[in-house]
């Protein structure tokens, strides 16, 4: 069986934990050369050891333009090309309605979740145009349907969905595809920890399973498989698409008993 991402050089932000880590492993398993850019030093070392020496893991705060430029310069120096950028890094806190959100909290969310994309594309565009590569943005279903007490977070993900479509239009003439993936609930270490902190962890886990009509909350590998497809030649005529990988969480009226 041929590898879907054989020899593709993929720059992945936030690839040291959660969905990003599952994507890093899936990309490597499909033959890609993966560059993980994250601001988690311990996680970087762990994923570096797990993937092996063919891949690259770099400390990089995507809110700092100079650090993103440095990481992409190192990528191009080592591999000589760039085939894809996966803008995955993101934060979700604070859990507040908008009137309780401080300027600092608002600015931090937008700086990571949206301005980080500005920085990667500013420094990756030329290389992507040369390779006729592709871009993938990790959004969220809440950017489509909204979410209670997460006003600033949903605003960033709604903005990312709109940005994805504009990027797809701007870059189509250069042969660059741009898509987004929108998970609903996903079992990551962060979500597991959040569940244990709730008043009734068991009912919280049941709730997270039940919001998905398919009957369960997935692990990150389900999202990673969709990401592999969107970065592969199998998706060669797909651009500007906001793909829901949500188990149907956005569909219709449901009553769970």
N, C-alpha and C positions, 0 to 999 in steps of 0.2 A: 504494500500500500504506500502510495506517495505521500510525503509530508506536505501539509497544507501551507506551511510558512517557511519552507526550506530556504536557508541562507538570507532571509529577510532580516534587516537590521531594524529593530523596534526600540524606540525610546519611550520608556514607560515611567510616568511620574507616580509617586505614591505606591511603589511596587513592593514595599517591604512588609506589608501586613494586609489582612482582610482580602477583599476582592482583588486588589492589585497583586498580592502575592500569588493568589490562585491563577491570575492571568499570566504572571511571569513564568510559572511552572508549565502552564498549558502552552504558551508560546515556545518555550524551549523544547518541550516534548514534540512539537510540530516542526522542529528544525530551525527556529529563528535564533538569531543572535540578539540577546536582550540586554538593554542598558536600563538598570533601575536607578531612578533619581528620587531620593527621599530624604527627609530630615530626621530620620530615626536611625541613629548610629548602630544600636544593637541589632535592630531588624535588618539593616543593610548587611552586616557581617554574617548574619544567619542565612540570608537568601544568597549571598555570595558563595558561601560554603556549599549550599544545597545545589546551586545551579552548575558550579564549576568554572574553570578558568577561561572558557571560551566567551563568557559573559562578563558584563561590567556592572558594578554597583558603586554609585557615587553619592556622597552627601550633597544635598542640594535643597535649599529653601526656595520654592518656586515663586515666592512673593518678592524675591530679590533678583532683579533682571541680570545683574552681573554673574550671579551663581548659575542661572540657567544658561547663559551664554558660555560660561566656562565648561559646564557639563556637556553641552552640545559640541563645543570645540574639541573636547577630549574624545567624544564619540566619533566625530568625523576624522580626527587624527588617527585613531586606532583602526576603524573599519573602512574609511574612505567613501562611505555612502550612508544614506539614511532612507529607509523604505516606508517607515510608519512612525507616527507619534500617537501614543495613547495618553491623553490627558485624564488621568485617573485620580490624582491627589485631590482630596477634599475634606472639609470638616462640616459638622452638622450643628454644633452648639452655638448659641444657647437655645434651650427649649422655652420660648417665650412668645407671647403675642407682640405685635410690632410696637405698641405704645410702651412696653416695658423694656424694649431693647435699647441698649446704650449705643452711642456713636461708635465707641471702640469695638463693641461686639459686631455691629453691622459692618464696619470697615474691615474687620478681620475676615469675616465670612466672604465678603466680596473680593478681598485681596487674594485669598486662596482659591476660591471656587471659580472665579471669573478672570481676575487679573493674571493668574498663573497661566491661563491659556494664551493671553496676550503675549506673555514673555516667551513661551515655548514657540509660538508661531512666528514671532518676530525673528527668532534666530534659527528656526528650522525650515522656513519657507523655501529658501533657495535650493536646499538639498532635496526637499520633497519634490519641488518642481523638476529638478534634474532627473529624479528617479520615477517621476509620475507616480508618486506614492499615495499614501492615504492617512487620514486622521480619524481617530476615534475618541469621543468624549464620554466619560462616565457621568451620566446625569442621574435622575431618579424619577420614579413614577410620581412623586409628590410635586414635581415641577409641572406635571400635566393636570393632576386632580386636586392639588392642594393638600395641606395637612394641618391639623389643629396644633396650636402653640409651637409652630416652627416657621413663623412668618418670614424671617430673613433667609433662612435656609431654602424654603420653597421659592423665594424670589430669585435666589442665585441659580437654582436648577431650572426654573422657567426661563430665565435669561440665557442659560446655557443651551437650552433647546432652540431658542430663537437664533442664538449665535451660530449654532451648528448649521442651520439652514442658510444663513447669510454666508458663512464660510463656504458651504457647498456651491453656492452660486458664484462667489468670487473666484474660487479656485478651480472650477470645472474647466475653464479655458486653459488651465495649466496641466490638465489631466490628473488632478488630485481629487480623490473622493473624500468626503467628510460625513461621518455618521455619529449617532449617539446611541448609547445603550441605557435603558431605564429600568433598573430593578425595583421591586417593591421591598418586602422584607428579605434579608439574607443573613444566614447564621455566620457571623464573623465573631472573633474574640471580643470585639467591642460590644456587639449586641448581646452575647452571652453574659458578659459582665453586667450590662444594663439590666437584664432580666433578674439577676440575683439581687439587685438593689431595690427591686419593686416590692411592695407590701405582700403580694402573693405571687411568687415566682412561677408556680405551676400554672395558675390561670393565665399569667402573662404569656407563657410559652404556648398554651393552647390557643390564645387569641392570635398570636403570630402565625400559627399554622392555619387557623380558620379563615383569616382574611384572604387567603389564596384559594380560589375555587378548586384547584387541583388537589388541595387537601394537606399541603405541607409547606413549610418555609424551607427554601433550599439552602444548600451550602454554596460557597462561592464558585465552585467548579461549574455549576449550571450557568452562571453568568460568564465565566471564562470561555466556555464552549461557544457561546453566542459571539463573544468578542473575537475568537479565532476565526469564525466564519466571516465576520465583517471586515477583518483585515486580510482575508485571503482572496485569491482570484475567483473563488466561487461567488463572491459578492461584487464582481467587477463592474456590474451595471447598476449598483445601488449607491446612491448618494443623497444627502439631505434627509436621511431616514432616521426617525426617532423610534428605535426598536424597544418595545416593551418586553422585558423578560421577567414576567410578574406572576405567572401562574394564573392569569386572568383576574388579578385583584381589582382591576378598574372596571369590570364588566357588570352592568345591571344592578338590580336590587337583590340583596341576599339576606336571608335570615338564618343564622346559625343557632342550632338548638343545643 
